[in-house]
Amino acid sequence: MTARMVGVAGSGSLLLLDTKPADLSLVAPYVDTNAEAVPGDPLLTVRFVDRLPRRELRLVGERHAVDDRALLMRSGAGWARLPLGDANAGDELVCERRVDEVPHLVDLLNLAALHRGALPLHAAALARDGAGVLLVGWSKGGKTEAVLARTARGDRLVADEWVHLDSQLTARALGYRMRIWAWQLAQAPHVAGRLSAKERRRLAAVGTLLRVAPQAVRSPLERRHGSYLRPEAAFPGQLAAAAVVSQVVLLESHDVSDVTSMEADAGLVAERAAASTRFERRGLMESYAALRYALPGISDSRLDEAHAIELAMARERLGQLPARVVAHPYPVDLDRLGDVV
């Protein structure tokens, strides 16, 4: 049996069991698999098997099933057994090797970290002149754009997608890979230059197709008109392992022609940050709903209490910090956004 402990944003570790190189590649997009392990019990254990032992499955919709008292989820050609329900809360997430992804990996890590005192935030964080700036907002609100704009001006990247904020307001990254769209790369030569020649050719080919494609096929092409990059590949030498947050910026897309900034109520910004994190957990909550439907006697207090805990932590940790709201058009001019943020 092979075992590997991977650090998770300073909040704890992820224990990987029976992994082969192909299995590790399913984890690497979401967690820095080279991060040093944190002492103590792991936040989550993920085990890979050739086939899950199971009895006849009772299907719940297209992706879920129950087996005795456990919930299974289909991913690609394989199944994964999810550690949901109070009786299974400390159990392993077990994946067949045929899965396309490890279901709910980030959500389960965030949930475990939350119940150990860290505040997971769907946010980005920068280090500027020795201080941390937390960038919060809804999906497509402009967080990555602000990261691209400010790193071009010398800020260091702490995190782009997921931040764990401890009680001392120290922000650390989960290690999530970045998705950067072609229109963003066109305005961020300091990152575009990190792409391989093959990837640049692929983006150019997709762009050419988009210019001539009929509307009916544009949507799948548009989803391919971007690149995935690990933070260390996008910003070599410009990463910060952590930063103590001294300011919060709420980024919002508006129907406006220019980028504006104004002071904001920190309490309201904290509530919106918690709401954004709750929204990003919707996939896990869908699986939880399937479990509650199939096995009504089973519940998971960690999920039932998660948003209330997040909201209280966000108010406490962010509510006293200076806060601003930055409104911008979308797509936005990165140079102008960098000036304001």
N, C-alpha and C positions, 0 to 999 in steps of 0.2 A: 504493500500500500504506500503510495506517495502522498505526502502532506506538505502543504505550502501555506505559510501565514503571510498575509499581505496587509499592510497598514491602510487604514481608511480615515483620512482627514484628521488624524490625531485623536479621533473619537474611539478607536478600537481597531480590531483586525478582522479580516475575512479569512476563514480557514477553508482551503481548497483540498479536497481529498480525491485520490485516484485520478488525477488529471493527466491527460496526454496533451501534446502540443496543440492539437486541434481544439481540445476542450478549453485550454488557456486562452485561445484566440476569441472565445465567446465572452470572456470576462474582461479582456484587455481594453475594449472600447470604453468601458464605464468606470474602471478602477485602475489606478497606477499599480500594475502588478510587480513593479520593482520597489514599491514603497516599503520602508522598514516597518516590521510588525510592532504593534503597540502591546505592552505587557497586559496580561489578564485574559479572561475568557473571551473568545471571539464574539463579535456582534452577530455573525451568521456563519453557518457551515454549509458549503455547497459540495455535494458528492456527485460524481459522474459514474454511471453504470451502463452496461450494455443494454439491459432491459429491466424495468421495474417489476418486481414480483407483485402481482395483483390478481384479484378475483374478477368476476364479471363486473364491468363498469356500468354504472347508471349515468347516462349522458345528461348534461345540463346545457342545452344550446349546442353550438358548433365547437366550442373550444374547451369546455369544462366537463368534468365527470367526477363522481364520488365513488370511493372504494372504502367500505366500512365507515370509518370516521375521518377520512382524509379527503382533501380536494386535490384533483389532478387537473393539469392544464396542458392542452396540446400546443406544441410549437413545432412547425414544420412537420416532419415525419415522426417525431418523438413526443413523449409525455414527460412532464415534470410533476413531482409531488410537492405541494406547497405547504410550508409550515404555518398554517393558519388555524385559529382556534386555540383557546387558552391551554388546552391539554397538549397541544403540539407546538406551543410558542417557542420552545427552546430546541425543537427538533431540526433536522437537516432539511435543506432544500435539495432534493434528489432529482437529477436530470439524466434522462437517457441520452446517449451520445448522438442520437439522431436529431436532437432539437436544433432549431435555427438560432435560438438565443436562450439565455437563462432568464426565465420569466420573472419579472418584477424584482430583479436584482437590486437596482438602485433604491426602489421604494422600500424594500425590506431592510436594507442597510440603514437608510434614513430613519425608519421606524425604530430600529434597535438603538441607534445613536440618540434619538429623541428621548427615549426612556432611560438613557444613561446621563442625561443632562446637557447634551449638545442640541443646538437649534439648527436643523437643516433648513436651508433657504434656497428657493429657486432664484438664484442671484449670481451676479459676477462681483469680483472684488479686485481692486487695484491698490498698489502701494505707491504713494506719491510723497516725496520729501519725507520719508520715514513714517508716514501716517497711512492708515487704511481708509479707502473709500468704498462703501458698499453700494452696488448698483442693483436696484430691485425693479420689478415690473412684470407685467403679464407677458406671456409668450408673444414674440414678434414686437415687443415693446421698444426694443432698441438697445438691449444690454450688450450684445455682441458688437453692435455698431460702435457703441461707446468704448468698448475694449479696443477695437481696431483703431479708433480715432486717437485715444489717449496713449496707447503704446507707441504710436508713430511720433508722439511728443516726448517719449522717454519714460512714461509710467511703466511700472513693472506689473506683470500679471500674477495675481494670486489664484483666481478661479474664474471660469467663464460660465459654467452651467449650474453647478451645485456648490454651495458654501456651507460648511459647518461652523457655527459661531458658538464659542464656549462662554462661560459665565464671566470671563475677563474681557470679552469682546474681541477675542482673537479669532480671525477668520482663516480657515484652511480649505483647500480644495479637495473635492472627492476624487478628482483626476479624470473627469469626464472628457471625452474627445469633443472637439469643436466641429460644428458644421458651418462652413463659411460659403455663402452663395457667390456666384460669379459676379454679380453687380457690386458686391462688397469688395471682392478681390480686386476689381478694376480700380477701386479707390484706395487700396491698401497695398502698394507695391512692396512694402517691407515684409508682408506675409506672402503675397503672390509669388515672390521670388523664391520661396521655399518649396513650391510645388515641383514635382518631377516633370521632366519634359513630356513623359507619357500622359500625365494627368493634365497638363496644359493643352495637349492635343485633344484629349477627350472633351474637355470643357469647350474648346473651340468648335469641335464637331457638333456638340449638342447645341451650341449657340447658332450655328449655321442652320441646323434642322428647325430650330424654333422660328427662325425668320421666314421659313417657307411652309411650315406645317399648318394644316387646317386646325381649326379650333378644337375639333373633337379629340385630337391626340396631343394637344399642347400640355395638358395637365401632367401626364406621366413624364414628359420631357422636362418640364419645369422642375420636377422633383429631382431630376438628375443633374440639374445645372448648378452644382455646388460641389464642394470637396470636404471630406472629413480629415481633420488634422489633430494630432495630439498636441497639447499646449507646448510641450518641449520641442516639438518639431516646428511649430509656427513661430515661437518666440525664443529661440536659443539664446541663452545668456541674459534673458530678460524676465525670468520668473522669480517670484518671491515665495518662499515656502509658507509664509504666514504674514499677517499684518494685523495690528490692533486698530479696529475701526473707530474713526473719529467723526465720520460724516456719512449720511445716507442720502442717496440720490434716487428718486423715483422717476423712471423713464416712461413716457407715454407717447404713443402715436396719436396725433391730432390732425384734424382737417384744417391745417394752417399752412402758410407759405414759408415760415421762417422758424428757427429754433429759438425758444424763449426759456427763461429760467426765473423762478420765484421761490421765496421761502414757503415751506409747507409745514403743516401740523405733523409733528413726528409721530404722535399717537395714531393718526389716520394712516400715515405711511406704514407703520408697523402692522396695522390691521390688513392693509392691502398686501403686504409681503406675506403674511400668513395665509391669506386667501389664495394667492398665487401658488404657494406650496401645496395647499390642499387640492387645488385644481390638478396639479401635476400628478397627484396620487390617484387619479380617477380610474386608471387601469386596474390597480390593486383593489380598489373599492368595488369594481365590477366583479372581480373574482370573489371577493368577500360576500357580495350579494348572492352569487351562485351557491356558495357554501351555506349561507343562511336559508336559502330556498330549499336546497336538497336535504339539509340536516338542521331543521329549525332549533334543535336543542343545543346547538354549538354556537358559541360567540367568541369574539376575540377582544378582550378589554383594551389591548394596546391600540387597536384601530378605533374602537368606540371612543376612546379618550384623546386620540391624537390631536385633533384640531383644537380642542380646548387647551391642551398643554402648549401647543405651538403658539396659539394666540396670546396666552399669558406670558410666555417667554419673550415673544416679539415685543409686546408692550413694555416689558421690564427692560430688555436689553437695547431696544432701538428707540423707545419712546422718549428718552432724555437726550438723544443726540441731535445736533443740528441737522436739519433735513431740508432738501430742496426738491421741487418737481421740475423736470425738464420736458417740455412739450416740443414735439418735432413732427414734420411731415414724414410720410413713409412711402417710398424709400427716401432716405435722408442723405444730404451731403455730409460726408464724414468729416471733412475739414471744418465745416461750420459747427457740427456737433462737438468736435474736439475743442473748439474755442469756448463753447458754453459750459460743457461738463468740466 
